[in-house]
Amino acid sequence: MHWAKLVDWPDYQGFDLYPRHKDVKQLDITKQVLPKADLVICRHVLNHLSIKMAEQALGFFAMSGAKYLLMTMCDNQQAYWKEHGLTPPEPEATFIDCQHWWLELHRLN
C-alpha cells in the first residue's frame, strides 16, 4: 500500500484476500466480482495462482465491468500460462520499471 498514498485517486479502493491495512477490504478474486471500476490493478497476484484460479480471476475482473486491467506479467508467468493454454488479451501497453517488474495494460471490455 506504500505506492497508493503517492497517487491522488479519490475513488481508489484496495482489496486483498487477507487485508493487512485498515483501508483495504477483503475480497477473493477467484470467487467474487470486484465493484464497478474503470481500472483493475493486480500486482504480483496472478503468478501465485493455478491456471484454473487465474482463469477465474480474469473472468471476474471482466465481469466487474472494468475497462482495463493493469497487471504484473513476468516472463516465467507467460511461459507457464502458454504451456497450459491460458492467454490473456494482448496488452495495450507494457511498462518495465527499474527492477524489471513488468506491468501490462489489458483491455477487458
C-alpha positions in Angstrom: 0.0 0.0 0.0 3.0 2.3 0.1 2.6 3.3 -3.6 -1.1 4.1 -3.2 -0.5 7.0 -1.0 1.6 8.6 -3.7 -1.3 8.7 -6.2 -4.2 11.1 -5.9 -7.0 8.8 -6.8 -10.0 9.8 -4.7 -12.0 6.7 -5.6 -9.2 4.1 -5.2 -10.2 1.0 -3.1 -7.7 -1.7 -2.2 -8.7 -5.3 -1.9 -6.8 -8.4 -0.6 -7.6 -11.9 0.5 -6.1 -11.1 3.9 -6.2 -7.3 4.4 -3.3 -6.0 6.4 -4.3 -2.4 6.3 -7.4 -0.7 7.6 -8.2 0.9 4.2 -8.1 -2.5 2.4 -11.3 -4.6 2.1 -11.4 -8.4 2.0 -12.1 -10.0 -1.4 -11.3 -13.3 -3.1 -10.6 -12.6 -6.8 -11.2 -16.2 -7.7 -14.7 -16.3 -6.2 -16.0 -12.7 -6.2 -16.6 -9.9 -8.6 -15.0 -6.6 -7.8 -17.1 -3.4 -7.6 -17.5 -1.5 -10.8 -14.4 0.4 -11.7 -12.6 1.8 -14.8 -9.3 0.1 -14.0 -8.3 -3.1 -12.0 -4.7 -3.1 -10.7 -3.5 -6.6 -10.0 0.2 -6.6 -8.9 2.0 -9.8 -8.0 -1.1 -11.9 -7.6 -1.9 -14.0 -10.7 1.6 -15.5 -10.8 0.8 -17.2 -7.5 -2.4 -18.8 -8.7 -3.0 -22.1 -10.5 -4.2 -21.8 -14.2 -7.8 -22.6 -13.1 -7.7 -19.9 -10.4 -6.1 -17.4 -12.7 -8.8 -18.0 -15.3 -11.5 -17.5 -12.7 -9.9 -14.2 -11.5 -9.6 -12.9 -15.1 -13.2 -13.8 -15.7 -14.3 -12.0 -12.5 -12.3 -8.9 -13.5 -14.1 -8.8 -16.8 -17.5 -9.3 -15.1 -16.8 -6.3 -12.9 -17.3 -4.0 -15.9 -13.8 -2.6 -15.7 -12.5 -1.4 -19.0 -8.8 -2.1 -18.2 -6.6 -4.4 -16.2 -3.1 -3.4 -15.2 -1.3 -6.5 -14.1 2.2 -7.8 -13.4 3.3 -10.1 -16.2 6.6 -11.9 -15.6 8.4 -13.9 -18.3 8.1 -17.1 -16.3 4.3 -16.5 -15.9 3.8 -16.0 -19.6 5.6 -19.3 -20.4 3.6 -21.2 -17.7 0.3 -19.8 -18.9 1.1 -20.6 -22.6 2.1 -24.1 -21.6 -1.4 -24.6 -20.1 -3.4 -22.8 -22.8 -4.2 -19.6 -20.9 -3.5 -16.4 -22.7 -4.7 -13.0 -21.5 -5.8 -10.5 -24.1 -2.9 -8.8 -26.0 -1.6 -5.9 -23.9 -2.4 -2.3 -24.9 1.0 -1.3 -23.4 3.8 -2.8 -21.4 5.8 -0.9 -18.8 9.1 -2.2 -17.3 10.3 -0.4 -14.2 13.8 -0.2 -12.9 13.6 -3.6 -11.1 12.2 -5.3 -14.2 8.7 -5.9 -12.9 6.5 -6.0 -15.9 3.2 -4.2 -15.8 0.9 -4.8 -18.8 -2.3 -2.9 -19.5 -5.0 -5.0 -21.0 -8.5 -4.0 -22.3 -11.1 -6.1 -20.6 -14.3 -4.9 -22.2 
